[in-house]
Amino acid sequence: MKSAIDPELLKSPVFQRVLRDGLAIQDQFIAEPVYAKTGQGYLKSSGVAELQKIKKKRSGKR
């Protein structure tokens, strides 16, 4: 089953930002072997440097 994304949605700046952010953290999602059949897992931390970068980015927008 392949779902198509609405072409109008692709033009949305909000959708583009969400998609970009989602793809940027995709490699951090780790599946737990115990939950392999359910697809459950967790989000691996990027570390302190990543958190500092996010905080700096947020403080610059205010």
Buried (B, 14 or more C-beta within 10 A) or exposed (E): EEEEEEEEEEEEEEBEEEBEEEEEEEEEEEEEEEEEEEEEBEEEEEEEEEEEEEEEEEEEEE
